[in-house]
Amino acid sequence: MALGIGLGYEISSLKSITIKLICVDVPVLILVWSFVKYRGPVRTLALLIGRYPSVKEFMKWACIGMILNARTFITSAMHGTYYESLEYVAFILIATFSSSLIYPIAEEVLFRGFCYTALRKYGKWCAFVISTLLFLLAHVPLNDAISGVFPLSMFHVAFFVAISAIATHIYESSGSLLLCITFHGAANFMDGAGQFVRYLSSQL
């Protein structure tokens, strides 16, 4: 399974992820910041933090996120792509940082913080369904989407729907996107962790 498929891009090399960081990650962060400017920094900060969670809550949802994506960790650790070079280590680190921090922040702010919140006045279910569909479509590779192909497996669809459902529950119950980001980031982290285990095991 490729690392860093957030927003529809598959990453397979240090060069490709560097291009992605420049061409995709930075514009996404700029887009999020434009939302912040639009709504106002103070209001957005309050939206992000809500009730500041306890350490116990952070640990709880981080563990749930890792458990949710344990299958990917195992798959990556056993069958992940392996390149015998330091470039691959750099690739793993950059890709894991991107998928575990940048995308959880951007996606939770966009899909839960703004999309779900804006649609909630039409009902929780309506807001959840629409925000989840957008979240799902955001993970379809652009070249496949353009050609009319839907390449996501049933596992991926179920995984993304589960991420959206649990993140929505967290947001509804706690009012804090920080917990959503923690959960989402922990789930995404498992792929990179598995790839790194794969690399380390090959060095023994």
TIRO-2110 file (N, C-alpha, C; in Angstrom, 1 decimal):
// TIRO-2110
0.8, -1.2, 0.0, N, 1, A
0.0, 0.0, 0.0, CA, 1, A
0.9, 1.3, 0.0, C, 1, A
0.6, 2.2, -0.9, N, 2, A
1.4, 3.4, -1.0, CA, 2, A
1.3, 4.3, 0.2, C, 2, A
2.3, 4.9, 0.6, N, 3, A
2.3, 5.9, 1.7, CA, 3, A
1.7, 7.2, 1.2, C, 3, A
1.1, 8.0, 2.0, N, 4, A
0.7, 9.3, 1.7, CA, 4, A
-0.2, 9.5, 0.6, C, 4, A
-1.3, 8.7, 0.6, N, 5, A
-2.3, 8.9, -0.5, CA, 5, A
-3.3, 10.0, -0.3, C, 5, A
-3.1, 10.8, 0.8, N, 6, A
-4.0, 11.9, 1.1, CA, 6, A
-4.2, 12.8, -0.1, C, 6, A
-5.4, 13.2, -0.3, N, 7, A
-5.8, 14.1, -1.4, CA, 7, A
-5.5, 13.5, -2.8, C, 7, A
-5.4, 12.2, -2.8, N, 8, A
-5.4, 11.5, -4.1, CA, 8, A
-4.1, 11.4, -4.8, C, 8, A
-3.0, 11.4, -4.1, N, 9, A
-1.7, 11.2, -4.7, CA, 9, A
-1.0, 10.0, -4.2, C, 9, A
-0.5, 9.1, -5.0, N, 10, A
0.3, 8.0, -4.6, CA, 10, A
1.8, 8.3, -4.6, C, 10, A
2.5, 8.0, -3.6, N, 11, A
3.9, 8.4, -3.4, CA, 11, A
4.7, 7.1, -3.4, C, 11, A
5.8, 7.1, -4.2, N, 12, A
6.6, 5.9, -4.3, CA, 12, A
8.1, 6.2, -4.3, C, 12, A
8.5, 7.5, -4.2, N, 13, A
9.9, 7.8, -4.1, CA, 13, A
10.1, 9.1, -3.4, C, 13, A
11.4, 9.4, -3.0, N, 14, A
11.7, 10.6, -2.4, CA, 14, A
11.5, 11.8, -3.3, C, 14, A
11.7, 11.7, -4.6, N, 15, A
11.5, 12.7, -5.5, CA, 15, A
10.0, 13.1, -5.6, C, 15, A
9.2, 12.0, -5.7, N, 16, A
7.7, 12.3, -5.9, CA, 16, A
7.1, 12.9, -4.6, C, 16, A
7.6, 12.5, -3.4, N, 17, A
7.0, 13.1, -2.2, CA, 17, A
7.5, 14.5, -2.0, C, 17, A
8.7, 14.8, -2.5, N, 18, A
9.2, 16.2, -2.4, CA, 18, A
8.4, 17.1, -3.3, C, 18, A
8.1, 16.6, -4.5, N, 19, A
7.2, 17.3, -5.4, CA, 19, A
5.8, 17.5, -4.8, C, 19, A
5.3, 16.5, -4.2, N, 20, A
4.0, 16.5, -3.5, CA, 20, A
4.0, 17.5, -2.4, C, 20, A
5.1, 17.6, -1.6, N, 21, A
5.1, 18.5, -0.5, CA, 21, A
5.0, 19.9, -1.0, C, 21, A
5.7, 20.2, -2.1, N, 22, A
5.8, 21.6, -2.7, CA, 22, A
4.5, 21.9, -3.4, C, 22, A
4.0, 20.9, -4.2, N, 23, A
2.8, 21.2, -5.1, CA, 23, A
1.5, 21.0, -4.5, C, 23, A
1.4, 20.1, -3.4, N, 24, A
0.1, 19.8, -2.8, CA, 24, A
0.1, 20.2, -1.3, C, 24, A
1.0, 19.8, -0.5, N, 25, A
1.0, 20.0, 0.9, CA, 25, A
0.9, 21.5, 1.2, C, 25, A
1.9, 22.3, 0.6, N, 26, A
1.9, 23.7, 0.9, CA, 26, A
0.6, 24.4, 0.4, C, 26, A
0.1, 24.2, -0.8, N, 27, A
-1.1, 24.8, -1.2, CA, 27, A
-2.3, 24.4, -0.2, C, 27, A
-2.3, 23.2, 0.2, N, 28, A
-3.4, 22.8, 1.2, CA, 28, A
-3.3, 23.6, 2.4, C, 28, A
-2.1, 23.7, 3.0, N, 29, A
-1.9, 24.5, 4.2, CA, 29, A
-2.3, 26.0, 4.0, C, 29, A
-2.0, 26.5, 2.8, N, 30, A
-2.3, 27.9, 2.4, CA, 30, A
-3.9, 28.0, 2.4, C, 30, A
-4.5, 27.0, 1.8, N, 31, A
-6.0, 27.0, 1.8, CA, 31, A
-6.6, 27.0, 3.2, C, 31, A
-6.0, 26.1, 4.1, N, 32, A
-6.5, 26.1, 5.4, CA, 32, A
-6.3, 27.5, 6.1, C, 32, A
-5.1, 28.0, 5.9, N, 33, A
-4.8, 29.4, 6.5, CA, 33, A
-5.8, 30.4, 5.9, C, 33, A
-6.2, 30.3, 4.7, N, 34, A
-7.2, 31.3, 4.1, CA, 34, A
-8.5, 31.1, 4.8, C, 34, A
-8.9, 29.9, 5.2, N, 35, A
-10.1, 29.7, 6.0, CA, 35, A
-9.9, 30.4, 7.4, C, 35, A
-8.7, 30.3, 7.9, N, 36, A
-8.5, 30.9, 9.2, CA, 36, A
-8.6, 32.4, 9.1, C, 36, A
-8.0, 33.0, 8.0, N, 37, A
-8.1, 34.4, 7.8, CA, 37, A
-9.6, 34.9, 7.6, C, 37, A
-10.3, 34.0, 6.9, N, 38, A
-11.7, 34.3, 6.6, CA, 38, A
-12.6, 34.4, 7.9, C, 38, A
-12.4, 33.4, 8.7, N, 39, A
-13.2, 33.2, 9.9, CA, 39, A
-12.7, 34.0, 11.1, C, 39, A
-11.4, 34.4, 11.0, N, 40, A
-10.8, 35.1, 12.0, CA, 40, A
-9.9, 34.2, 12.9, C, 40, A
-8.7, 34.6, 13.2, N, 41, A
-7.7, 33.7, 13.9, CA, 41, A
-8.3, 33.3, 15.3, C, 41, A
-8.9, 34.2, 16.0, N, 42, A
-9.4, 33.9, 17.4, CA, 42, A
-10.5, 32.9, 17.3, C, 42, A
-11.4, 33.1, 16.4, N, 43, A
-12.6, 32.2, 16.3, CA, 43, A
-12.1, 30.8, 15.8, C, 43, A
-11.2, 30.8, 14.8, N, 44, A
-10.7, 29.5, 14.3, CA, 44, A
-9.9, 28.8, 15.4, C, 44, A
-9.1, 29.5, 16.2, N, 45, A
-8.4, 28.8, 17.3, CA, 45, A
-9.4, 28.2, 18.3, C, 45, A
-10.4, 28.9, 18.6, N, 46, A
-11.4, 28.4, 19.5, CA, 46, A
-12.1, 27.2, 18.9, C, 46, A
-12.3, 27.2, 17.6, N, 47, A
-12.9, 26.0, 16.9, CA, 47, A
-12.0, 24.8, 17.0, C, 47, A
-10.7, 25.1, 16.8, N, 48, A
-9.7, 24.0, 16.8, CA, 48, A
-9.6, 23.4, 18.1, C, 48, A
-9.5, 24.2, 19.2, N, 49, A
-9.2, 23.7, 20.5, CA, 49, A
-10.4, 23.2, 21.2, C, 49, A
-11.5, 24.1, 21.1, N, 50, A
-12.7, 23.7, 21.9, CA, 50, A
-12.4, 23.6, 23.3, C, 50, A
-12.8, 22.5, 23.9, N, 51, A
-12.4, 22.2, 25.3, CA, 51, A
-11.1, 21.5, 25.2, C, 51, A
-10.1, 22.0, 25.8, N, 52, A
-8.8, 21.4, 25.6, CA, 52, A
-8.8, 20.0, 26.3, C, 52, A
-8.5, 19.0, 25.5, N, 53, A
-8.6, 17.6, 26.0, CA, 53, A
-7.5, 17.3, 27.0, C, 53, A
-7.8, 16.3, 27.8, N, 54, A
-6.8, 15.8, 28.8, CA, 54, A
-5.8, 14.8, 28.1, C, 54, A
-4.7, 14.6, 28.8, N, 55, A
-3.7, 13.6, 28.2, CA, 55, A
-4.3, 12.3, 28.0, C, 55, A
-5.2, 11.9, 29.0, N, 56, A
-5.9, 10.6, 28.9, CA, 56, A
-6.7, 10.5, 27.6, C, 56, A
-7.4, 11.6, 27.2, N, 57, A
-8.2, 11.6, 26.0, CA, 57, A
-7.3, 11.5, 24.8, C, 57, A
-6.2, 12.2, 24.8, N, 58, A
-5.3, 12.1, 23.7, CA, 58, A
-4.8, 10.7, 23.5, C, 58, A
-4.4, 10.0, 24.6, N, 59, A
-3.9, 8.7, 24.5, CA, 59, A
-4.9, 7.7, 24.1, C, 59, A
-6.1, 7.9, 24.6, N, 60, A
-7.3, 7.0, 24.2, CA, 60, A
-7.5, 7.0, 22.7, C, 60, A
-7.6, 8.2, 22.1, N, 61, A
-8.0, 8.2, 20.7, CA, 61, A
-6.8, 7.9, 19.8, C, 61, A
-5.6, 8.2, 20.3, N, 62, A
-4.4, 7.8, 19.5, CA, 62, A
-4.3, 6.3, 19.5, C, 62, A
-4.6, 5.6, 20.6, N, 63, A
-4.6, 4.1, 20.6, CA, 63, A
-5.7, 3.5, 19.7, C, 63, A
-6.8, 4.1, 19.7, N, 64, A
-7.9, 3.7, 18.9, CA, 64, A
-7.6, 3.8, 17.4, C, 64, A
-7.0, 5.0, 17.1, N, 65, A
-6.5, 5.2, 15.7, CA, 65, A
-5.5, 4.1, 15.3, C, 65, A
-4.6, 3.8, 16.1, N, 66, A
-3.6, 2.8, 15.7, CA, 66, A
-4.2, 1.4, 15.6, C, 66, A
-5.1, 1.1, 16.5, N, 67, A
-5.8, -0.2, 16.4, CA, 67, A
-6.6, -0.3, 15.2, C, 67, A
-7.3, 0.8, 14.8, N, 68, A
-8.1, 0.8, 13.6, CA, 68, A
-7.3, 0.4, 12.4, C, 68, A
-6.1, 0.9, 12.3, N, 69, A
-5.2, 0.7, 11.1, CA, 69, A
-4.1, -0.4, 11.3, C, 69, A
-4.4, -1.3, 12.3, N, 70, A
-3.4, -2.3, 12.6, CA, 70, A
-3.1, -3.2, 11.4, C, 70, A
-4.2, -3.4, 10.6, N, 71, A
-4.0, -4.3, 9.4, CA, 71, A
-3.0, -3.7, 8.4, C, 71, A
-3.0, -2.4, 8.2, N, 72, A
-2.1, -1.7, 7.3, CA, 72, A
-0.7, -1.9, 7.9, C, 72, A
-0.5, -1.7, 9.2, N, 73, A
0.8, -1.9, 9.8, CA, 73, A
1.4, -3.2, 9.5, C, 73, A
0.6, -4.3, 9.7, N, 74, A
1.0, -5.6, 9.5, CA, 74, A
1.4, -5.9, 8.1, C, 74, A
0.5, -5.4, 7.2, N, 75, A
0.7, -5.6, 5.7, CA, 75, A
2.0, -4.9, 5.3, C, 75, A
2.2, -3.6, 5.8, N, 76, A
3.4, -2.9, 5.4, CA, 76, A
4.6, -3.5, 6.0, C, 76, A
4.6, -4.0, 7.2, N, 77, A
5.7, -4.6, 7.9, CA, 77, A
6.1, -5.9, 7.2, C, 77, A
5.2, -6.6, 6.6, N, 78, A
5.5, -7.9, 6.0, CA, 78, A
5.7, -7.8, 4.5, C, 78, A
5.0, -6.9, 3.8, N, 79, A
5.1, -6.9, 2.4, CA, 79, A
5.3, -5.5, 1.8, C, 79, A
5.7, -4.6, 2.6, N, 80, A
6.0, -3.2, 2.2, CA, 80, A
7.1, -3.1, 1.1, C, 80, A
7.0, -2.1, 0.3, N, 81, A
8.1, -1.8, -0.7, CA, 81, A
9.4, -1.6, 0.1, C, 81, A
10.5, -2.2, -0.4, N, 82, A
11.8, -2.1, 0.2, CA, 82, A
12.8, -1.6, -0.8, C, 82, A
13.6, -0.6, -0.4, N, 83, A
14.7, -0.1, -1.2, CA, 83, A
15.9, -0.1, -0.2, C, 83, A
17.0, -0.7, -0.6, N, 84, A
18.2, -0.7, 0.2, CA, 84, A
19.0, 0.5, 0.1, C, 84, A
18.5, 1.6, 0.7, N, 85, A
19.3, 2.9, 0.6, CA, 85, A
18.7, 3.8, 1.7, C, 85, A
19.6, 4.8, 2.0, N, 86, A
19.2, 5.8, 2.9, CA, 86, A
18.1, 6.7, 2.4, C, 86, A
18.0, 6.8, 1.0, N, 87, A
16.9, 7.6, 0.4, CA, 87, A
15.6, 7.0, 0.8, C, 87, A
15.5, 5.7, 0.9, N, 88, A
14.2, 5.1, 1.3, CA, 88, A
13.8, 5.5, 2.7, C, 88, A
14.9, 5.5, 3.6, N, 89, A
14.6, 5.9, 5.0, CA, 89, A
14.1, 7.4, 5.0, C, 89, A
14.7, 8.2, 4.2, N, 90, A
14.3, 9.6, 4.2, CA, 90, A
12.8, 9.7, 3.6, C, 90, A
12.6, 8.9, 2.6, N, 91, A
11.2, 8.8, 2.0, CA, 91, A
10.2, 8.4, 3.1, C, 91, A
10.5, 7.4, 3.9, N, 92, A
9.6, 6.9, 4.9, CA, 92, A
9.3, 8.1, 5.9, C, 92, A
10.4, 8.7, 6.4, N, 93, A
10.3, 9.8, 7.4, CA, 93, A
9.4, 10.9, 6.9, C, 93, A
9.7, 11.4, 5.6, N, 94, A
9.0, 12.5, 5.1, CA, 94, A
7.5, 12.1, 4.8, C, 94, A
7.3, 11.0, 4.3, N, 95, A
5.9, 10.5, 4.0, CA, 95, A
5.1, 10.3, 5.2, C, 95, A
5.8, 9.8, 6.3, N, 96, A
5.1, 9.5, 7.5, CA, 96, A
4.7, 10.9, 8.2, C, 96, A
5.6, 11.8, 8.1, N, 97, A
5.4, 13.2, 8.7, CA, 97, A
4.2, 13.8, 8.0, C, 97, A
4.2, 13.7, 6.6, N, 98, A
3.1, 14.3, 5.8, CA, 98, A
1.8, 13.7, 6.2, C, 98, A
1.7, 12.3, 6.1, N, 99, A
0.4, 11.6, 6.3, CA, 99, A
0.0, 11.6, 7.8, C, 99, A
0.9, 11.8, 8.7, N, 100, A
0.5, 11.7, 10.1, CA, 100, A
0.3, 13.1, 10.8, C, 100, A
0.8, 14.1, 10.1, N, 101, A
0.6, 15.5, 10.7, CA, 101, A
-0.1, 16.5, 9.8, C, 101, A
0.5, 16.7, 8.6, N, 102, A
0.0, 17.7, 7.7, CA, 102, A
-1.4, 17.4, 7.2, C, 102, A
-1.6, 16.2, 6.7, N, 103, A
-2.9, 15.8, 6.2, CA, 103, A
-4.0, 15.7, 7.3, C, 103, A
-3.7, 15.1, 8.4, N, 104, A
-4.8, 15.1, 9.5, CA, 104, A
-5.2, 16.5, 9.9, C, 104, A
-4.2, 17.4, 10.0, N, 105, A
-4.6, 18.8, 10.3, CA, 105, A
-5.5, 19.4, 9.2, C, 105, A
-5.0, 19.3, 8.0, N, 106, A
-5.7, 19.9, 6.9, CA, 106, A
-7.1, 19.3, 6.7, C, 106, A
-7.1, 17.9, 6.7, N, 107, A
-8.4, 17.3, 6.4, CA, 107, A
-9.4, 17.4, 7.6, C, 107, A
-9.0, 17.4, 8.8, N, 108, A
-9.9, 17.6, 9.9, CA, 108, A
-10.4, 19.0, 9.9, C, 108, A
-9.6, 20.0, 9.7, N, 109, A
-10.0, 21.4, 9.6, CA, 109, A
-11.1, 21.6, 8.5, C, 109, A
-10.8, 21.0, 7.3, N, 110, A
-11.6, 21.2, 6.2, CA, 110, A
-12.9, 20.4, 6.3, C, 110, A
-12.8, 19.1, 6.6, N, 111, A
-14.0, 18.2, 6.5, CA, 111, A
-14.8, 18.2, 7.8, C, 111, A
-14.2, 18.2, 8.9, N, 112, A
-14.9, 18.3, 10.2, CA, 112, A
-15.2, 19.7, 10.6, C, 112, A
-14.1, 20.5, 10.7, N, 113, A
-14.2, 21.8, 11.2, CA, 113, A
-15.1, 22.8, 10.4, C, 113, A
-15.0, 22.7, 9.1, N, 114, A
-15.7, 23.6, 8.2, CA, 114, A
-16.9, 22.9, 7.5, C, 114, A
-16.6, 21.9, 6.8, N, 115, A
-17.7, 21.2, 6.0, CA, 115, A
-18.8, 20.7, 6.9, C, 115, A
-18.4, 19.8, 7.8, N, 116, A
-19.4, 19.2, 8.7, CA, 116, A
-20.1, 20.3, 9.5, C, 116, A
-19.4, 21.2, 10.0, N, 117, A
-20.0, 22.3, 10.9, CA, 117, A
-21.0, 23.1, 10.0, C, 117, A
-20.6, 23.4, 8.8, N, 118, A
-21.5, 24.3, 7.9, CA, 118, A
-22.8, 23.5, 7.6, C, 118, A
-22.7, 22.2, 7.4, N, 119, A
-23.8, 21.4, 7.0, CA, 119, A
-24.7, 20.9, 8.2, C, 119, A
-24.2, 21.1, 9.4, N, 120, A
-24.9, 20.5, 10.5, CA, 120, A
-26.2, 21.1, 10.7, C, 120, A
-26.5, 22.3, 10.3, N, 121, A
-27.8, 22.9, 10.4, CA, 121, A
-28.9, 22.2, 9.7, C, 121, A
-28.5, 21.3, 8.7, N, 122, A
-29.4, 20.5, 7.9, CA, 122, A
-29.6, 19.1, 8.6, C, 122, A
-29.0, 18.9, 9.7, N, 123, A
-29.1, 17.6, 10.4, CA, 123, A
-27.7, 16.9, 10.5, C, 123, A
-27.5, 16.2, 11.5, N, 124, A
-26.2, 15.5, 11.7, CA, 124, A
-25.9, 14.5, 10.6, C, 124, A
-27.0, 13.7, 10.3, N, 125, A
-26.8, 12.7, 9.3, CA, 125, A
-26.4, 13.3, 7.9, C, 125, A
-27.1, 14.3, 7.5, N, 126, A
-26.8, 15.0, 6.3, CA, 126, A
-25.4, 15.5, 6.3, C, 126, A
-25.0, 16.1, 7.3, N, 127, A
-23.7, 16.7, 7.4, CA, 127, A
-22.6, 15.6, 7.4, C, 127, A
-22.9, 14.5, 8.1, N, 128, A
-22.0, 13.4, 8.1, CA, 128, A
-21.8, 12.7, 6.7, C, 128, A
-22.9, 12.4, 6.0, N, 129, A
-22.9, 11.8, 4.7, CA, 129, A
-22.2, 12.6, 3.7, C, 129, A
-22.5, 13.9, 3.6, N, 130, A
-21.9, 14.8, 2.6, CA, 130, A
-20.4, 14.9, 2.9, C, 130, A
-20.0, 15.2, 4.2, N, 131, A
-18.6, 15.4, 4.5, CA, 131, A
-17.8, 14.1, 4.3, C, 131, A
-18.4, 13.0, 4.6, N, 132, A
-17.8, 11.7, 4.4, CA, 132, A
-17.5, 11.4, 2.9, C, 132, A
-18.5, 11.7, 2.1, N, 133, A
-18.4, 11.5, 0.6, CA, 133, A
-17.2, 12.4, 0.1, C, 133, A
-17.2, 13.6, 0.5, N, 134, A
-16.1, 14.5, 0.1, CA, 134, A
-14.8, 14.0, 0.6, C, 134, A
-14.7, 13.5, 1.8, N, 135, A
-13.5, 13.0, 2.4, CA, 135, A
-13.0, 11.8, 1.6, C, 135, A
-14.0, 10.9, 1.2, N, 136, A
-13.7, 9.7, 0.4, CA, 136, A
-13.2, 10.1, -0.9, C, 136, A
-13.9, 11.0, -1.6, N, 137, A
-13.5, 11.4, -3.0, CA, 137, A
-12.1, 12.1, -3.0, C, 137, A
-11.8, 12.8, -1.9, N, 138, A
-10.5, 13.4, -1.8, CA, 138, A
-9.3, 12.5, -1.8, C, 138, A
-9.6, 11.2, -1.5, N, 139, A
-8.5, 10.2, -1.5, CA, 139, A
-8.5, 9.3, -2.8, C, 139, A
-9.3, 9.7, -3.8, N, 140, A
-9.2, 9.0, -5.1, CA, 140, A
-8.1, 9.7, -5.9, C, 140, A
-7.1, 8.9, -6.3, N, 141, A
-6.0, 9.4, -7.2, CA, 141, A
-6.6, 10.2, -8.4, C, 141, A
-6.0, 11.4, -8.6, N, 142, A
-6.6, 12.3, -9.6, CA, 142, A
-6.6, 11.7, -11.0, C, 142, A
-5.5, 11.0, -11.3, N, 143, A
-5.4, 10.5, -12.7, CA, 143, A
-6.5, 9.4, -12.9, C, 143, A
-6.9, 8.7, -11.9, N, 144, A
-7.9, 7.7, -12.0, CA, 144, A
-9.3, 8.4, -12.0, C, 144, A
-9.4, 9.4, -11.2, N, 145, A
-10.7, 10.2, -11.2, CA, 145, A
-11.0, 10.8, -12.6, C, 145, A
-9.9, 11.3, -13.2, N, 146, A
-10.1, 11.9, -14.5, CA, 146, A
-10.5, 10.9, -15.6, C, 146, A
-9.9, 9.7, -15.5, N, 147, A
-10.2, 8.6, -16.4, CA, 147, A
-11.5, 7.9, -16.1, C, 147, A
-12.2, 8.3, -15.0, N, 148, A
-13.5, 7.7, -14.6, CA, 148, A
-13.4, 6.4, -13.9, C, 148, A
-12.2, 6.1, -13.4, N, 149, A
-12.0, 4.8, -12.6, CA, 149, A
-12.0, 5.1, -11.1, C, 149, A
-12.7, 4.2, -10.4, N, 150, A
-12.7, 4.3, -8.9, CA, 150, A
-11.8, 3.2, -8.4, C, 150, A
-10.6, 3.5, -8.0, N, 151, A
-9.6, 2.5, -7.7, CA, 151, A
-9.5, 2.0, -6.3, C, 151, A
-10.3, 2.6, -5.4, N, 152, A
-10.2, 2.3, -4.0, CA, 152, A
-10.9, 0.9, -3.8, C, 152, A
-10.2, 0.1, -3.0, N, 153, A
-10.7, -1.2, -2.6, CA, 153, A
-11.8, -1.1, -1.6, C, 153, A
-12.6, -2.1, -1.3, N, 154, A
-13.6, -2.1, -0.3, CA, 154, A
-13.0, -1.8, 1.1, C, 154, A
-11.8, -2.3, 1.3, N, 155, A
-11.1, -2.1, 2.6, CA, 155, A
-10.8, -0.6, 2.7, C, 155, A
-10.3, 0.1, 1.7, N, 156, A
-10.0, 1.5, 1.7, CA, 156, A
-11.3, 2.3, 2.0, C, 156, A
-12.3, 1.9, 1.2, N, 157, A
-13.6, 2.7, 1.4, CA, 157, A
-14.1, 2.5, 2.9, C, 157, A
-14.1, 1.3, 3.4, N, 158, A
-14.5, 1.1, 4.8, CA, 158, A
-13.6, 1.8, 5.8, C, 158, A
-12.3, 1.8, 5.5, N, 159, A
-11.3, 2.5, 6.3, CA, 159, A
-11.6, 4.0, 6.4, C, 159, A
-11.8, 4.6, 5.2, N, 160, A
-12.0, 6.1, 5.2, CA, 160, A
-13.4, 6.4, 5.8, C, 160, A
-14.4, 5.6, 5.6, N, 161, A
-15.7, 5.9, 6.2, CA, 161, A
-15.6, 5.7, 7.7, C, 161, A
-14.8, 4.7, 8.2, N, 162, A
-14.6, 4.6, 9.6, CA, 162, A
-13.9, 5.8, 10.2, C, 162, A
-12.8, 6.2, 9.5, N, 163, A
-12.1, 7.4, 10.0, CA, 163, A
-13.1, 8.6, 10.1, C, 163, A
-13.9, 8.8, 9.1, N, 164, A
-14.8, 9.9, 9.1, CA, 164, A
-15.9, 9.8, 10.2, C, 164, A
-16.4, 8.6, 10.4, N, 165, A
-17.4, 8.3, 11.4, CA, 165, A
-16.9, 8.6, 12.8, C, 165, A
-15.7, 8.0, 13.1, N, 166, A
-15.1, 8.1, 14.4, CA, 166, A
-14.7, 9.6, 14.7, C, 166, A
-14.1, 10.2, 13.7, N, 167, A
-13.7, 11.6, 13.8, CA, 167, A
-14.9, 12.5, 14.1, C, 167, A
-16.0, 12.2, 13.4, N, 168, A
-17.3, 13.0, 13.6, CA, 168, A
-17.8, 12.8, 15.0, C, 168, A
-17.8, 11.5, 15.5, N, 169, A
-18.2, 11.2, 16.8, CA, 169, A
-17.3, 12.0, 17.8, C, 169, A
-16.0, 12.0, 17.6, N, 170, A
-15.1, 12.7, 18.5, CA, 170, A
-15.4, 14.2, 18.6, C, 170, A
-15.7, 14.7, 17.4, N, 171, A
-15.9, 16.2, 17.3, CA, 171, A
-17.3, 16.5, 17.9, C, 171, A
-18.3, 15.7, 17.7, N, 172, A
-19.6, 15.9, 18.4, CA, 172, A
-19.5, 15.8, 19.9, C, 172, A
-18.8, 14.8, 20.4, N, 173, A
-18.7, 14.5, 21.8, CA, 173, A
-17.8, 15.4, 22.6, C, 173, A
-16.7, 15.9, 21.9, N, 174, A
-15.7, 16.7, 22.6, CA, 174, A
-15.7, 18.1, 22.2, C, 174, A
-16.1, 18.4, 21.0, N, 175, A
-16.0, 19.7, 20.4, CA, 175, A
-14.6, 20.2, 20.1, C, 175, A
-13.7, 19.3, 20.1, N, 176, A
-12.3, 19.6, 19.8, CA, 176, A
-11.7, 18.9, 18.6, C, 176, A
-11.2, 19.7, 17.6, N, 177, A
-10.6, 19.1, 16.5, CA, 177, A
-9.2, 18.5, 16.8, C, 177, A
-8.6, 18.9, 17.9, N, 178, A
-7.3, 18.4, 18.3, CA, 178, A
-7.4, 16.9, 18.5, C, 178, A
-8.5, 16.4, 19.1, N, 179, A
-8.6, 15.0, 19.3, CA, 179, A
-8.9, 14.3, 18.0, C, 179, A
-9.6, 14.9, 17.1, N, 180, A
-9.9, 14.3, 15.7, CA, 180, A
-8.5, 14.2, 15.0, C, 180, A
-7.7, 15.2, 15.1, N, 181, A
-6.4, 15.2, 14.4, CA, 181, A
-5.5, 14.2, 15.0, C, 181, A
-5.5, 14.0, 16.4, N, 182, A
-4.7, 13.0, 17.0, CA, 182, A
-5.1, 11.6, 16.6, C, 182, A
-6.4, 11.3, 16.6, N, 183, A
-7.0, 10.0, 16.1, CA, 183, A
-6.6, 9.8, 14.7, C, 183, A
-6.8, 10.7, 13.8, N, 184, A
-6.6, 10.6, 12.4, CA, 184, A
-5.1, 10.4, 12.1, C, 184, A
-4.3, 11.2, 12.8, N, 185, A
-2.8, 11.1, 12.6, CA, 185, A
-2.3, 9.8, 13.1, C, 185, A
-2.8, 9.3, 14.2, N, 186, A
-2.3, 8.0, 14.7, CA, 186, A
-2.7, 6.8, 13.8, C, 186, A
-3.9, 6.9, 13.1, N, 187, A
-4.3, 5.9, 12.2, CA, 187, A
-3.3, 5.9, 10.9, C, 187, A
-3.1, 7.1, 10.4, N, 188, A
-2.2, 7.2, 9.3, CA, 188, A
-0.8, 6.8, 9.6, C, 188, A
-0.3, 7.0, 10.8, N, 189, A
1.0, 6.7, 11.2, CA, 189, A
1.4, 5.3, 11.0, C, 189, A
0.4, 4.4, 11.1, N, 190, A
0.6, 3.0, 11.1, CA, 190, A
1.3, 2.4, 9.8, C, 190, A
0.9, 3.1, 8.7, N, 191, A
1.5, 2.6, 7.4, CA, 191, A
3.0, 2.9, 7.4, C, 191, A
3.4, 4.2, 7.8, N, 192, A
4.8, 4.5, 7.9, CA, 192, A
5.6, 3.7, 8.9, C, 192, A
4.9, 3.4, 10.0, N, 193, A
5.6, 2.6, 11.1, CA, 193, A
5.8, 1.2, 10.5, C, 193, A
4.9, 0.6, 9.8, N, 194, A
5.0, -0.7, 9.2, CA, 194, A
6.1, -0.7, 8.2, C, 194, A
6.2, 0.3, 7.4, N, 195, A
7.3, 0.4, 6.4, CA, 195, A
8.6, 0.5, 7.0, C, 195, A
8.7, 1.2, 8.1, N, 196, A
10.0, 1.3, 8.8, CA, 196, A
10.4, 0.0, 9.5, C, 196, A
9.5, -0.7, 10.0, N, 197, A
9.7, -2.0, 10.6, CA, 197, A
10.2, -2.9, 9.5, C, 197, A
9.6, -2.8, 8.3, N, 198, A
10.1, -3.6, 7.2, CA, 198, A
11.5, -3.3, 6.8, C, 198, A
11.9, -2.1, 6.8, N, 199, A
13.3, -1.7, 6.5, CA, 199, A
14.2, -2.2, 7.6, C, 199, A
13.9, -2.0, 8.8, N, 200, A
14.8, -2.4, 9.9, CA, 200, A
15.0, -4.0, 9.9, C, 200, A
13.9, -4.7, 9.7, N, 201, A
14.0, -6.2, 9.6, CA, 201, A
14.9, -6.6, 8.5, C, 201, A
15.0, -5.9, 7.4, N, 202, A
15.8, -6.2, 6.3, CA, 202, A
17.3, -6.0, 6.6, C, 202, A
17.6, -5.2, 7.6, N, 203, A
19.0, -4.9, 8.0, CA, 203, A
19.5, -5.9, 9.0, C, 203, A
18.7, -6.8, 9.5, N, 204, A
19.2, -7.7, 10.5, CA, 204, A
19.9, -8.9, 9.9, C, 204, A
END
